[in-house]
Amino acid sequence: MTIANDVMSRLFEISHQSVSNLSITQWKVLFDDERRTWQASIDQALLGGALADRIAFAFSSGYLSALRLMFPDFLHDGFASLCVTEEEGNHPKAIKTTLKNRDGQWLLSGLKTFVTGGCDAEQLFIAATTDEIVDGRQQIRVVRVLAGQQGMEVTELPTLPFVPEVNHATVRFDNAQIDISDILSGDGYSDYVKLFRTIEDIHVSTAILGYVARTAIFYHWPERVVEQILALIISHRQLGLMDVRCSMTHLALAGARQQMDELFEKVDVEWKKSDKNGYECWLRDKALLKIAGKAGSQRRENAWASIALRQKY
């Protein structure tokens, strides 16, 4: 409990500081300085969000913290991206990017059509199919690629109507050479892509709550609203320390998401009264929170089904 108390105390310290008109570079410096103080990625996400002056930077805090948890063997101070989505989507059968061994050399080819932060990423984690067949299924592996590698082309996509500070890109690979040490062990989809969706959801939500908490404390919103925000932060922090493979984690996350949706109705009212410019950006950018809604609902249904199956047998 000491660490949780320390993190929350630090949240209040940050919240009394004015943070505005930051560039992504300025925010990243603050984030890196802060995250080195805390071991847990969920605490890094929370306080990075508190240091943000907009949802885009809070999202970046959660996303980068989630990547650091997902890929601990490749810790890196720069921006990074997980690249899954292709022309037909992001489910296993949609992944057409290939990783092939030709005469002892691993080569990566294919097109990723929607890479978050792709223009800024210094390292990318790519989901690709291999020639290996297990139980009738073509296997997927995740490989790490450093920006600027030969055989790799990054093209910036048009700005989204929300969180415009977060760029997106397509990334094409044409026989890019991959070192065997950059091919991650395990099943690329079930061990990485599938798990990351939940890890990202928890970390990004926590970071955004950190941003909301800082705003609430700085502008002296009603104490009851601040208390509800803090309680939700604590529940998300615990979720960030739980096993994302467990059905109970998904059920608790679904409940926390319902509470967050209800809380944000109160947040809208207070934000509009205290900071009209910030409120307009908040209304524009909180659409980001709806993106993970469909996948979250499916995880919730799967969790209940899994529990029912265990009880049956």
Secondary structure, 3 states (H helix, E strand, C coil): CHHHHHHHHHHHHHHCCCCCCCCHHHHHHHHHHHHCCCCCHHHHHHHHHHCCCCHHHHHHHHHHHHHHHHCHHHCCCCCEEEECCECCECCHHHCCCEEEEECCEEEEEEEEEEEECCCCCCEEEEEEEEEEEECCEEEEEEEEEECCCCCEEEEECCCCCCCCCCCEEEEEEEEEEECHHHECCCCCHHHHHHHHHHHHHHHHHHHHHHHHHHHHHHCCCCHHHHHHHHHHHHHHHHHHCCCCCCHHHHHHHHHHHHHHHHHHHHHHHHHHHHCHHHHHHHHHHHHHHHCCHHHHHHHHHHHHHHHHHHHHC
